[in-house]
Amino acid sequence: MIFENLEISGSLRGQGITRPPSGVKADRPSSPEKGSMFLEMTTSGSFDNSFLMVYTGNGNDSGWERIANQSNFGKTSFRFNQIINYSYLAGGYKSSSPWKNVHKTVNSTDQTSHLGELLDYPASYTSGACSRTIFYVWSVNTDGAWKSASNIHGTTTSAVNMMTDTNYAHTAAMDTNITRSDLGTMHKETEMAYLFSGGSATVELFNLTTESLHTAYTLSTINGSDGGSAFSDELYGYGWTSSAGVKLNFSTETFATSPHWSNHSQQKGISSKLGKGYAGNEGSYSGGYNLRRWSNQTDTNIGNVAKPDGNCGEENFTMGQDWQYMLGNYNGVQNNNSWKFTYATDTGTTSVSGLNPAVNAGTSSGHCGWRE
């Protein structure tokens, strides 16, 4: 992992094809993509006193920044630590039918395809999180029956290997200790996931790297029996139920009472890497027409923006690099509507051919994952 404000210098070495291109300043790539790395040498041919550069398009050095100086122009390491290229939708339901289906969207083309019934059991009113390679879906329905937001589902976790697009074999280590329904998840990048609400005020911490879980916290600030939703930033997680909000400091693993980030637990959250989080401004299971746009630096609403697809809730949201997707929601019926939403402009469109999930008649209240 690349940490902010860490200078990478001295006799820096790489190995094999994993080493970024190197040379003096004049040797930098002429047409780099955002996130490209360059190991810059002070003296040609010598790695001594070299330093790592990343291309962000910001700043006064032709768009290149030293890793050590990245805080000058935003959260460079957080944004480019993982370049998101693929998005996944797991589960969801239509009427009283929950799904085991998993869809995959190629972010470069905005095209969605059906991968098959990759979950061990169907999932409705669920949540999840992803490591770099595995997408975990909590509280799947082991009896195969549909569960509403208020029905306790169970403790079983199902997972997808996003590198092979196949089912990831279940182990007991993946399961939660507490039976939940309609829970929320805050995620510290691809390292940690914090499961809250959905029938319990106790928070469970799932280590996405070691695939291990422990129970350690109690949320006295919100009603744990309610449903939950969240968005996440590099340093903090922002969670809510239908009546209250909570903020999690990832470094200290402490919770504090916070603004009510969204109007309702079914008005879901959108995470970004640009210092902004989004959540539904009005409505409940449907009826949401706008998004509250929150500054992660100041915890203030910096202005509501219109949802590209109005009158909705129970959305399935991805996090992306420069844009994100909504893949299915509820607007009075469970549907396969979709949108593509660009973070920089806070605008989106529902008119992307091939983006909708399509194998089922409708898909709401599933969960999304993503990978490089």
C-alpha positions as CSV (number, residue, x, y, z in Angstrom):
1,M,0.0,0.0,0.0
2,I,1.1,3.6,-0.7
3,F,0.6,5.8,2.4
4,E,0.0,9.6,2.1
5,N,3.0,11.8,2.8
6,L,5.5,8.9,2.7
7,E,8.6,9.8,0.8
8,I,9.9,6.9,-1.2
9,S,13.6,7.5,-1.9
10,G,17.1,6.2,-1.6
11,S,18.1,3.0,-3.2
12,L,14.6,2.0,-4.3
13,R,14.5,-1.2,-6.3
14,G,11.9,-3.1,-8.2
15,Q,11.8,-6.6,-9.5
16,G,10.8,-8.0,-12.9
17,I,7.8,-6.5,-14.7
18,T,6.3,-5.1,-11.5
19,R,8.8,-2.2,-11.5
20,P,7.4,1.1,-12.9
21,P,9.2,2.8,-15.7
22,S,12.2,4.8,-14.6
23,G,14.6,7.5,-15.7
24,V,15.3,11.1,-15.3
25,K,12.5,13.7,-15.5
26,A,12.9,14.0,-19.3
27,D,12.1,10.2,-19.6
28,R,8.6,10.4,-18.1
29,P,5.9,8.8,-20.2
30,S,4.6,11.3,-22.8
31,S,0.9,10.3,-22.6
32,P,0.3,8.8,-19.2
33,E,-3.0,7.6,-17.8
34,K,-4.1,8.8,-14.4
35,G,-2.5,6.7,-11.7
36,S,0.6,5.9,-13.8
37,M,3.8,5.5,-11.7
38,F,7.3,6.7,-12.7
39,L,10.4,6.0,-10.7
40,E,12.3,9.3,-11.2
41,M,16.1,9.3,-10.9
42,T,18.2,12.3,-9.9
43,T,21.1,10.8,-12.0
44,S,20.5,8.8,-15.1
45,G,21.0,5.1,-14.6
46,S,21.2,5.3,-10.8
47,F,18.5,4.3,-8.3
48,D,20.2,6.2,-5.5
49,N,18.2,9.2,-4.4
50,S,15.3,8.2,-6.7
51,F,11.7,9.0,-5.8
52,L,8.3,7.7,-6.9
53,M,6.0,9.9,-8.9
54,V,2.3,9.4,-9.7
55,Y,0.4,11.1,-12.6
56,T,-2.8,12.8,-11.3
57,G,-3.2,15.6,-13.9
58,N,-3.0,18.0,-11.0
59,G,-0.3,20.6,-10.0
60,N,2.3,22.5,-11.7
61,D,4.7,19.7,-12.8
62,S,2.8,18.6,-16.0
63,G,0.4,16.6,-13.9
64,W,3.0,14.6,-12.0
65,E,3.3,14.6,-8.2
66,R,5.7,13.1,-5.8
67,I,4.0,10.6,-3.5
68,A,5.4,12.6,-0.6
69,N,3.7,15.8,-1.8
70,Q,0.3,14.3,-2.7
71,S,-1.6,16.1,0.1
72,N,-1.1,19.3,-1.8
73,F,-3.7,18.3,-4.4
74,G,-5.9,15.8,-2.7
75,K,-5.9,12.2,-1.5
76,T,-3.6,10.8,-4.2
77,S,-2.7,7.5,-2.6
78,F,-6.3,6.8,-1.6
79,R,-7.6,7.5,-5.1
80,F,-4.9,5.5,-6.9
81,N,-4.1,2.8,-4.4
82,Q,-6.7,0.7,-6.2
83,I,-7.8,1.5,-9.7
84,I,-11.4,0.2,-10.1
85,N,-12.0,-1.4,-13.4
86,Y,-14.9,-3.8,-12.7
87,S,-18.1,-3.7,-10.7
88,Y,-20.2,-6.5,-9.4
89,L,-23.9,-6.8,-8.3
90,A,-24.8,-9.8,-6.1
91,G,-28.3,-10.9,-5.0
92,G,-31.4,-8.6,-4.8
93,Y,-35.0,-9.6,-5.3
94,K,-38.2,-9.1,-7.3
95,S,-41.5,-9.3,-5.5
96,S,-41.0,-12.4,-3.2
97,S,-38.2,-14.0,-5.2
98,P,-34.6,-13.4,-4.0
99,W,-31.6,-14.1,-6.3
100,K,-28.3,-16.0,-6.2
101,N,-27.3,-14.2,-9.4
102,V,-24.2,-12.1,-9.9
103,H,-23.7,-9.5,-12.6
104,K,-20.4,-7.9,-13.7
105,T,-20.0,-4.5,-15.3
106,V,-16.9,-3.5,-17.2
107,N,-16.3,0.1,-16.2
108,S,-14.4,1.0,-19.4
109,T,-17.3,0.1,-21.6
110,D,-20.3,0.5,-19.2
111,Q,-21.4,-3.0,-20.2
112,T,-23.1,-5.4,-17.7
113,S,-23.2,-9.2,-18.1
114,H,-24.7,-12.1,-16.1
115,L,-22.1,-14.4,-14.6
116,G,-24.6,-17.0,-13.2
117,E,-25.9,-18.0,-9.8
118,L,-22.6,-17.7,-8.0
119,L,-24.0,-17.2,-4.5
120,D,-24.4,-20.2,-2.3
121,Y,-27.9,-19.0,-1.3
122,P,-30.1,-16.1,-2.4
123,A,-29.8,-12.7,-0.8
124,S,-32.3,-9.9,-0.2
125,Y,-31.9,-6.8,2.0
126,T,-28.3,-7.7,2.3
127,S,-24.9,-5.9,2.6
128,G,-21.3,-6.8,2.0
129,A,-17.7,-5.7,1.3
130,C,-14.8,-6.7,-0.9
131,S,-11.1,-7.3,-0.6
132,R,-8.9,-6.9,-3.6
133,T,-10.1,-10.3,-4.9
134,I,-13.1,-11.6,-3.0
135,F,-16.6,-10.1,-2.7
136,Y,-18.4,-11.1,0.5
137,V,-22.2,-10.9,0.9
138,W,-23.5,-11.1,4.5
139,S,-26.7,-12.8,5.8
140,V,-27.7,-14.9,2.8
141,N,-31.0,-16.8,3.0
142,T,-30.0,-20.4,3.7
143,D,-33.6,-21.6,3.4
144,G,-33.9,-20.1,-0.1
145,A,-36.9,-18.0,0.9
146,W,-37.4,-14.3,0.5
147,K,-36.7,-12.1,3.6
148,S,-38.0,-8.6,4.1
149,A,-36.1,-5.8,5.8
150,S,-37.5,-6.8,9.2
151,N,-36.9,-10.6,8.9
152,I,-33.8,-11.9,10.6
153,H,-31.9,-13.8,8.0
154,G,-29.0,-15.6,9.7
155,T,-25.3,-15.7,10.0
156,T,-24.1,-17.3,6.7
157,T,-21.9,-15.4,4.3
158,S,-21.5,-16.2,0.6
159,A,-18.7,-14.9,-1.6
160,V,-17.5,-14.5,-5.1
161,N,-14.0,-14.7,-6.5
162,M,-13.8,-11.6,-8.6
163,M,-10.6,-12.7,-10.3
164,T,-12.1,-15.9,-11.7
165,D,-15.8,-14.8,-11.7
166,T,-16.7,-18.0,-9.8
167,N,-18.2,-18.9,-6.5
168,Y,-15.7,-18.6,-3.6
169,A,-15.9,-21.7,-1.4
170,H,-17.7,-21.1,1.8
171,T,-15.9,-21.5,5.2
172,A,-17.1,-21.0,8.7
173,A,-14.6,-18.2,9.1
174,M,-16.6,-16.0,6.7
175,D,-19.8,-16.2,8.7
176,T,-21.0,-13.6,11.2
177,N,-21.5,-14.3,14.9
178,I,-24.8,-12.3,15.0
179,T,-28.0,-13.0,13.1
180,R,-28.9,-9.8,11.1
181,S,-31.2,-8.5,8.4
182,D,-30.9,-5.3,6.4
183,L,-27.6,-4.4,8.0
184,G,-25.1,-1.7,6.9
185,T,-21.4,-2.0,6.3
186,M,-18.6,0.6,6.5
187,H,-15.4,-0.3,4.8
188,K,-11.8,0.8,5.3
189,E,-10.7,0.4,1.7
190,T,-10.2,-3.3,0.9
191,E,-8.8,-4.1,4.4
192,M,-11.6,-4.0,7.0
193,A,-15.4,-4.1,7.1
194,Y,-17.6,-2.9,10.0
195,L,-21.0,-4.6,10.2
196,F,-23.7,-2.7,12.1
197,S,-27.4,-2.5,12.8
198,G,-29.8,-5.0,11.2
199,G,-31.0,-6.4,14.5
200,S,-28.1,-5.7,16.9
201,A,-26.3,-2.7,18.4
202,T,-23.1,-4.7,18.4
203,V,-20.6,-4.0,15.6
204,E,-18.7,-6.9,14.1
205,L,-15.3,-6.3,12.5
206,F,-14.4,-8.5,9.5
207,N,-10.7,-8.5,8.4
208,L,-10.9,-8.7,4.6
209,T,-7.3,-9.7,4.3
210,T,-7.2,-12.6,6.8
211,E,-10.9,-13.5,6.5
212,S,-11.4,-13.4,10.2
213,L,-14.1,-11.8,12.3
214,H,-14.5,-10.5,15.8
215,T,-17.1,-8.7,17.9
216,A,-15.9,-5.7,19.8
217,Y,-18.1,-2.6,19.8
218,T,-21.5,-1.4,20.9
219,L,-23.3,1.4,19.1
220,S,-25.1,3.3,21.8
221,T,-25.6,6.2,19.5
222,I,-28.1,4.6,17.1
223,N,-30.9,2.0,17.2
224,G,-29.2,-1.2,16.2
225,S,-32.5,-3.0,15.6
226,D,-33.2,-0.8,12.6
227,G,-31.9,-1.3,9.1
228,G,-28.6,0.4,8.1
229,S,-26.7,1.9,5.3
230,A,-23.3,3.7,4.8
231,F,-20.8,5.4,2.7
232,S,-17.0,5.3,3.4
233,D,-14.0,7.5,2.9
234,E,-10.3,6.8,3.4
235,L,-10.3,7.8,7.1
236,Y,-13.9,7.5,8.3
237,G,-17.1,5.5,7.8
238,Y,-20.5,7.2,7.8
239,G,-23.4,5.0,8.8
240,W,-27.1,5.6,9.5
241,T,-30.4,4.0,10.3
242,S,-33.8,5.5,9.6
243,S,-33.5,7.8,12.6
244,A,-29.9,8.6,13.4
245,G,-26.3,8.8,12.1
246,V,-22.9,7.6,13.3
247,K,-19.3,8.3,12.3
248,L,-16.5,5.8,12.6
249,N,-12.8,6.8,13.0
250,F,-11.0,3.9,11.3
251,S,-7.6,4.6,12.9
252,T,-9.0,4.6,16.5
253,E,-12.0,2.4,15.8
254,T,-14.2,4.7,17.8
255,F,-17.8,5.8,17.0
256,A,-19.3,9.2,17.5
257,T,-22.8,10.6,17.1
258,S,-23.1,12.4,13.8
259,P,-25.5,14.1,11.4
260,H,-28.1,11.9,9.9
261,W,-26.3,11.4,6.6
262,S,-29.5,10.1,4.8
263,N,-33.2,10.4,5.2
264,H,-33.8,6.7,5.7
265,S,-31.9,3.4,5.9
266,Q,-33.3,2.4,2.5
267,Q,-31.9,5.6,0.9
268,K,-28.5,4.1,0.3
269,G,-25.0,5.6,0.3
270,I,-22.5,6.2,-2.5
271,S,-18.8,6.2,-1.6
272,S,-16.1,8.1,-3.7
273,K,-12.4,8.7,-3.7
274,L,-12.8,12.5,-4.2
275,G,-13.6,13.6,-0.6
276,K,-17.4,13.3,-1.1
277,G,-20.1,10.9,0.0
278,Y,-23.7,10.8,-1.1
279,A,-27.0,9.6,0.4
280,G,-30.7,10.0,-0.3
281,N,-32.2,13.3,0.8
282,E,-35.8,12.2,1.0
283,G,-38.0,9.2,0.7
284,S,-37.7,5.7,2.2
285,Y,-38.1,2.5,0.3
286,S,-38.8,4.7,-2.7
287,G,-39.6,8.4,-3.2
288,G,-36.0,9.6,-3.2
289,Y,-35.4,12.3,-5.8
290,N,-32.2,13.9,-4.6
291,L,-28.8,13.1,-3.0
292,R,-27.3,14.8,-0.1
293,R,-23.7,15.6,-1.0
294,W,-21.4,15.5,2.0
295,S,-17.8,16.8,2.3
296,N,-15.7,14.2,4.1
297,Q,-13.3,17.0,5.3
298,T,-15.9,19.1,7.0
299,D,-19.0,16.8,7.5
300,T,-21.2,19.5,5.9
301,N,-23.7,19.1,3.2
302,I,-22.2,20.9,0.2
303,G,-25.5,21.0,-1.8
304,N,-28.0,18.4,-2.8
305,V,-28.0,17.1,-6.4
306,A,-30.7,15.3,-8.4
307,K,-30.7,11.5,-8.7
308,P,-30.4,10.6,-12.3
309,D,-33.3,8.1,-11.7
310,G,-35.9,9.7,-9.4
311,N,-38.5,8.2,-7.1
312,C,-36.2,5.4,-5.9
313,G,-34.7,3.7,-2.9
314,E,-33.2,0.2,-2.1
315,E,-30.5,1.0,-4.6
316,N,-27.5,-1.1,-5.5
317,F,-24.5,1.3,-5.6
318,T,-20.9,0.7,-6.7
319,M,-17.9,2.8,-5.9
320,G,-15.8,3.8,-9.0
321,Q,-12.7,5.6,-10.0
322,D,-14.2,8.7,-11.8
323,W,-17.8,7.5,-11.9
324,Q,-20.0,5.0,-10.2
325,Y,-23.1,2.9,-11.1
326,M,-26.5,2.3,-9.8
327,L,-27.6,-1.2,-10.8
328,G,-31.3,-1.8,-9.8
329,N,-33.6,-0.1,-7.4
330,Y,-37.1,0.1,-6.1
331,N,-39.5,2.8,-7.4
332,G,-42.8,1.1,-6.4
333,V,-41.6,-2.1,-8.1
334,Q,-38.3,-3.8,-8.0
335,N,-36.6,-3.0,-11.3
336,N,-33.4,-3.2,-13.4
337,N,-33.0,0.5,-13.9
338,S,-29.4,1.8,-13.9
339,W,-27.4,5.0,-14.0
340,K,-23.8,6.2,-14.6
341,F,-22.9,9.0,-12.2
342,T,-19.8,11.2,-12.6
343,Y,-18.2,12.4,-9.4
344,A,-16.5,15.5,-10.7
345,T,-19.8,17.0,-12.1
346,D,-22.3,15.3,-9.7
347,T,-24.4,14.4,-12.7
348,G,-25.5,11.2,-14.3
349,T,-27.5,9.5,-17.0
350,T,-29.9,6.6,-17.2
351,S,-29.4,6.3,-21.0
352,V,-26.4,3.9,-21.1
353,S,-27.2,1.0,-23.4
354,G,-26.1,-2.4,-22.0
355,L,-25.6,-1.2,-18.4
356,N,-28.8,-2.6,-16.9
357,P,-28.7,-6.0,-15.2
358,A,-31.0,-8.1,-17.2
359,V,-31.3,-11.8,-16.2
360,N,-34.1,-11.2,-13.7
361,A,-37.3,-9.2,-13.9
362,G,-36.0,-6.8,-11.2
363,T,-33.2,-6.4,-8.8
364,S,-33.3,-4.3,-5.6
365,S,-31.7,-4.6,-2.2
366,G,-28.7,-6.6,-3.3
367,H,-25.2,-5.3,-2.9
368,C,-22.2,-4.3,-5.1
369,G,-18.5,-4.9,-5.0
370,W,-15.6,-3.8,-7.2
371,R,-12.0,-4.7,-8.1
372,E,-9.0,-3.5,-10.2
